[in-house]
C-alpha cells in the first residue's frame, strides 16, 4: 500500500505521541523525520531508537536533510507563535507542502475530522483547533444539525501534569481559538471556551462539559444526534465517551451577555476523554485527542491524494 512521507516538528509530549501512533497504526503515512531543538530530548532519542531520522536544528535543519524533498506532510506540534514562522519558512522552500497544525495559530481553516474534514481535503494548512475544541465542538455541531444554536459554552478540565510548556504558553490562544471554532465549525451564533488545569493527585482524566442553548427542538432527536456524533469520534479516539445521559432543560427569558434574552432548549453534555497511553499517561486524554485527530486528518488527506 502506498504511503506518503511525514515529518513532525516538536519532539515534546504531543510530537512523540503522534510519532508512535503513526509508526504503530498509520495506513497511508510513513514516519520519516522527527524535528526538535533540544538534542537531549526524550522524543528525539526515542525516534532514533525506533529508526526515524532526526534533527535537533529545528525547521531549518529539516530543510537541509535529504529526506525533506520527499516529505508530503508536516505536523507542527510546537507553539502558535512558532507555527507562524514554520509555515512561512517551509512554504518559501516547498510551496505545495501540507501542514497539519496542532497549535492554536489557526493560519489555515479549523478542522474537526467528524464535522468538516471532507470540505478541507485540499487545504495546504489545516488547524486542529485545541484539545477542548476537538472534544466539544462535535457535540455543538450535533445539536446545531437539529436546531439553531444561539450560544454554546464549553469547559475543558485537564490534569495539570498533562499541560506542558507548549500548552501553558498557548492558554490565551486556546480560549480565543476554541471560542471562534465553536462558532465557525460548531454552528453557534456565540461561543465561549474555558480551560481548567486541575492539580489534583492522582491526576484526573480529561473531562469536558458542553452547554448549548438552541431553539426549541425534539429532545429525542437532539440526543440521538449527540450519541451518533460521539460514536463517530470514538472511531479515532476510542477513549472518548459520554460520561452520563444528555440533560435537557426548557428555559425562558434567560439573559445572555451579548445576546439578550433567550427562551428555548438548554442541552448539557458531559464528556470524558481517556488517552490510549501510547506514550502519554491515560489521564492525558487532552493530548491524545489532538494527536488522534491530527493523524485521522492526515490519513484521510493522504488517501485522497493517493487516489487522485
C-alpha positions as CSV (number, residue, x, y, z in Angstrom):
1,X,0.0,0.0,0.0
2,X,1.4,3.4,-1.0
3,X,2.3,5.7,1.9
4,X,3.1,9.4,2.0
5,X,6.1,10.7,4.0
6,X,5.6,12.8,7.1
7,X,7.8,14.9,9.4
8,X,6.9,16.1,12.9
9,X,8.2,19.4,14.2
10,X,8.3,19.3,18.0
11,X,9.8,16.5,20.0
12,X,7.8,17.1,23.1
13,X,4.9,15.1,24.5
14,X,2.5,15.7,21.7
15,X,5.0,15.2,18.9
16,X,6.4,12.0,20.4
17,X,2.9,10.5,21.0
18,X,1.9,11.4,17.4
19,X,5.1,9.7,16.1
20,X,4.3,6.5,18.0
21,X,0.7,6.5,16.7
22,X,1.9,6.9,13.1
23,X,4.5,4.1,13.4
24,X,2.0,1.7,15.0
25,X,-1.3,2.4,13.3
26,X,-1.0,4.6,10.2
27,X,-2.1,3.0,6.9
28,X,-1.2,5.8,4.5
29,X,1.6,7.7,6.3
30,X,5.3,6.9,6.6
31,X,7.1,8.4,9.6
32,X,10.2,10.0,8.1
33,X,11.7,12.7,10.3
34,X,11.4,13.9,13.9
35,X,12.4,17.6,14.3
36,X,13.4,19.2,17.6
37,X,15.6,21.9,19.1
38,X,16.9,20.1,22.2
39,X,19.5,17.4,21.3
40,X,18.9,15.7,24.6
41,X,15.1,15.5,24.4
42,X,13.5,12.1,25.0
43,X,11.4,12.5,21.8
44,X,14.5,12.7,19.6
45,X,16.2,9.8,21.4
46,X,13.1,7.6,21.2
47,X,12.7,8.5,17.4
48,X,16.3,7.4,16.8
49,X,15.8,4.1,18.7
50,X,12.7,3.5,16.5
51,X,14.6,4.0,13.3
52,X,13.3,7.5,12.5
53,X,15.7,10.2,11.1
54,X,16.1,13.2,13.5
55,X,17.4,16.7,13.6
56,X,17.8,19.0,16.7
57,X,18.3,22.0,14.4
58,X,14.6,22.9,14.1
59,X,12.8,23.5,10.9
60,X,16.0,24.8,9.2
61,X,17.6,21.5,10.0
62,X,14.7,19.7,8.4
63,X,15.1,21.5,5.1
64,X,18.8,20.6,4.9
65,X,18.1,16.9,5.2
66,X,18.0,14.7,2.1
67,X,14.6,13.3,3.3
68,X,13.0,16.8,3.0
69,X,12.4,16.6,-0.7
70,X,10.2,13.5,-0.2
71,X,8.1,15.0,2.7
72,X,4.4,15.3,1.8
73,X,3.1,16.3,5.3
74,X,4.5,18.2,8.2
75,X,2.8,18.1,11.6
76,X,3.6,21.1,13.7
77,X,3.4,20.4,17.5
78,X,5.3,23.4,18.7
79,X,3.5,26.7,19.7
80,X,1.2,29.2,18.0
81,X,4.0,31.7,17.5
82,X,6.5,29.2,16.2
83,X,4.0,27.7,13.8
84,X,3.5,31.1,12.0
85,X,7.2,31.2,11.4
86,X,7.5,27.5,10.5
87,X,4.7,27.7,7.9
88,X,6.2,30.8,6.2
89,X,9.7,29.2,6.1
90,X,8.6,25.8,4.8
91,X,6.3,27.3,2.2
92,X,9.1,29.6,0.9
93,X,11.1,26.5,0.0
94,X,8.3,24.0,-0.8
95,X,5.1,25.9,-1.6
96,X,2.9,22.8,-2.0
97,X,3.8,21.1,1.3
98,X,0.9,20.2,3.5
99,X,0.9,21.3,7.2
100,X,-1.2,19.9,10.0
101,X,-1.2,22.5,12.7
102,X,-1.6,21.2,16.3
103,X,-1.2,24.6,17.8
104,X,-3.8,27.4,18.1
105,X,-2.2,29.5,15.4
106,X,-5.1,29.0,13.0
107,X,-3.4,30.1,9.8
108,X,-5.5,27.6,7.9
109,X,-9.1,26.6,8.4
110,X,-10.2,24.9,11.6
111,X,-10.6,21.2,11.2
112,X,-12.5,18.7,13.4
113,X,-12.5,15.4,11.5
114,X,-16.1,14.3,12.2
115,X,-17.5,17.7,11.4
116,X,-15.7,19.3,8.4
117,X,-12.7,17.3,7.2
118,X,-14.3,16.4,3.9
119,X,-14.6,20.1,3.0
120,X,-10.9,20.7,3.7
121,X,-9.2,17.8,2.0
122,X,-7.3,20.1,-0.5
123,X,-6.1,22.6,2.1
124,X,-2.4,23.1,2.4
125,X,-2.6,24.1,6.1
126,X,-5.4,22.9,8.5
127,X,-5.7,23.8,12.1
128,X,-6.6,21.2,14.6
129,X,-8.1,23.9,16.9
130,X,-7.4,22.8,20.5
131,X,-7.9,19.7,22.7
132,X,-11.0,21.2,24.1
133,X,-12.2,22.1,20.7
134,X,-11.7,18.6,19.3
135,X,-13.6,17.1,22.3
136,X,-16.5,19.6,22.5
137,X,-17.2,21.0,19.0
138,X,-18.6,17.8,17.7
139,X,-21.3,18.0,20.4
140,X,-22.2,21.6,19.5
141,X,-22.3,20.6,15.8
142,X,-24.5,17.6,16.8
143,X,-27.1,19.9,18.3
144,X,-26.8,22.5,15.5
145,X,-27.7,20.0,12.8
146,X,-31.1,19.5,14.7
147,X,-31.8,23.1,15.9
148,X,-30.4,26.6,15.5
149,X,-27.8,27.2,18.3
150,X,-27.7,30.6,19.8
151,X,-25.0,30.1,22.4
152,X,-22.5,27.3,23.3
153,X,-20.1,27.3,26.2
154,X,-17.5,24.6,26.9
155,X,-15.4,23.9,29.9
156,X,-12.4,21.7,29.4
157,X,-10.8,20.3,32.6
158,X,-7.4,18.7,32.2
159,X,-4.8,17.3,34.6
160,X,-2.2,19.9,35.4
161,X,0.6,17.3,34.8
162,X,-0.7,16.9,31.2
163,X,-0.1,20.6,30.4
164,X,3.5,21.0,29.2
165,X,5.3,24.3,28.3
166,X,3.6,24.5,24.9
167,X,0.1,24.1,26.3
168,X,0.8,26.7,29.0
169,X,2.2,29.1,26.5
170,X,-0.9,28.9,24.4
171,X,-3.6,29.5,27.1
172,X,-4.8,32.8,25.6
173,X,-4.8,31.4,22.1
174,X,-6.7,28.3,23.5
175,X,-9.7,30.3,24.6
176,X,-9.8,32.6,21.6
177,X,-9.3,29.8,19.0
178,X,-11.7,27.4,20.7
179,X,-14.4,30.1,21.1
180,X,-14.1,31.1,17.4
181,X,-14.2,27.5,16.2
182,X,-17.3,26.8,18.3
183,X,-19.0,29.4,16.1
184,X,-17.3,28.6,12.7
185,X,-17.5,24.8,12.9
186,X,-20.0,24.1,15.7
187,X,-22.6,26.4,14.2
188,X,-23.2,28.5,17.3
189,X,-24.0,32.2,17.0
190,X,-21.8,32.8,20.0
191,X,-19.2,30.6,21.6
192,X,-17.2,30.7,24.8
193,X,-14.4,28.4,26.0
194,X,-12.9,27.9,29.4
195,X,-9.9,25.7,30.4
196,X,-9.2,24.5,33.9
197,X,-5.9,22.9,34.8
198,X,-6.6,20.6,37.8
199,X,-3.6,19.9,40.1
200,X,-5.4,17.0,41.8
201,X,-3.4,13.9,42.7
202,X,-3.7,11.3,41.3
203,X,-4.2,13.2,38.0
204,X,-7.7,13.2,36.7
205,X,-8.8,12.1,33.2
206,X,-9.8,14.9,30.9
207,X,-13.4,16.0,31.5
208,X,-15.4,18.3,29.3
209,X,-18.8,20.0,29.8
210,X,-20.8,21.4,27.0
211,X,-23.8,23.8,27.5
212,X,-25.8,24.6,24.4
213,X,-28.7,27.0,24.1
214,X,-30.8,26.4,21.0
215,X,-34.2,26.9,19.6
216,X,-36.9,24.5,20.9
217,X,-36.4,21.1,19.4
218,X,-37.3,17.4,19.8
219,X,-35.1,16.2,22.7
220,X,-35.0,12.7,21.4
221,X,-33.7,13.9,18.0
222,X,-31.0,16.0,19.7
223,X,-29.9,13.2,21.9
224,X,-29.8,10.8,19.0
225,X,-27.6,13.3,17.1
226,X,-25.2,13.6,20.0
227,X,-24.9,9.8,20.5
228,X,-24.3,9.3,16.8
229,X,-21.6,12.0,16.8
230,X,-19.9,10.6,19.9
231,X,-19.7,7.2,18.2
232,X,-18.1,8.9,15.1
233,X,-15.4,10.5,17.3
234,X,-14.8,7.1,19.0
235,X,-13.7,5.7,15.6
236,X,-10.4,7.5,16.0
237,X,-10.4,8.3,19.8
238,X,-11.5,5.1,21.5
239,X,-11.4,6.7,24.9
240,X,-13.9,9.4,24.0
241,X,-17.3,8.8,25.7
242,X,-20.4,10.4,27.2
243,X,-19.9,10.4,31.0
244,X,-23.7,10.4,31.6
245,X,-27.0,10.8,29.9
246,X,-27.6,14.0,28.0
247,X,-29.6,16.5,30.1
248,X,-32.2,18.9,28.8
249,X,-33.9,21.9,30.3
250,X,-36.5,24.2,28.7
251,X,-35.6,27.8,29.7
252,X,-37.5,31.1,29.4
253,X,-36.3,34.7,29.5
254,X,-32.7,33.7,30.2
255,X,-30.3,36.7,29.9
256,X,-27.2,36.0,27.9
257,X,-24.5,38.7,27.8
258,X,-24.1,40.0,24.3
259,X,-27.2,38.1,23.0
260,X,-30.0,39.5,25.1
261,X,-32.9,37.4,26.4
262,X,-33.2,33.8,25.4
263,X,-36.0,31.2,25.5
264,X,-35.6,27.7,24.2
265,X,-33.8,24.5,24.9
266,X,-30.7,24.1,27.1
267,X,-28.7,20.9,26.3
268,X,-25.9,19.8,28.7
269,X,-23.4,17.2,27.6
270,X,-20.7,15.7,29.9
271,X,-17.7,14.0,28.4
272,X,-14.7,12.1,29.4
273,X,-11.6,11.5,27.2
274,X,-9.2,8.8,28.2
275,X,-5.9,8.6,26.4
276,X,-4.6,5.5,24.6
277,X,-1.4,5.6,26.7
278,X,0.9,5.1,23.6
279,X,3.4,7.5,25.1
280,X,1.4,9.7,27.4
281,X,-0.4,8.6,30.6
282,X,-4.0,7.5,30.1
283,X,-5.2,10.6,32.0
284,X,-3.8,12.9,29.3
285,X,-6.8,12.5,27.0
286,X,-6.4,16.2,26.1
287,X,-3.2,15.4,24.3
288,X,-4.3,12.1,22.9
289,X,-7.4,13.5,21.2
290,X,-5.2,16.1,19.5
291,X,-2.7,13.6,18.1
292,X,-5.5,11.2,17.2
293,X,-7.5,13.9,15.3
294,X,-4.3,15.1,13.5
295,X,-3.4,11.6,12.4
296,X,-7.0,10.9,11.2
297,X,-7.0,14.1,9.3
298,X,-3.7,13.4,7.5
299,X,-4.7,9.8,6.8
300,X,-7.9,10.9,5.0
301,X,-6.0,13.6,3.1
302,X,-3.3,11.1,2.1
303,X,-5.9,8.6,0.9
304,X,-7.4,11.4,-1.2
305,X,-4.0,12.3,-2.7
306,X,-3.2,8.7,-3.4
307,X,-6.5,8.1,-5.2
308,X,-6.1,11.3,-7.1
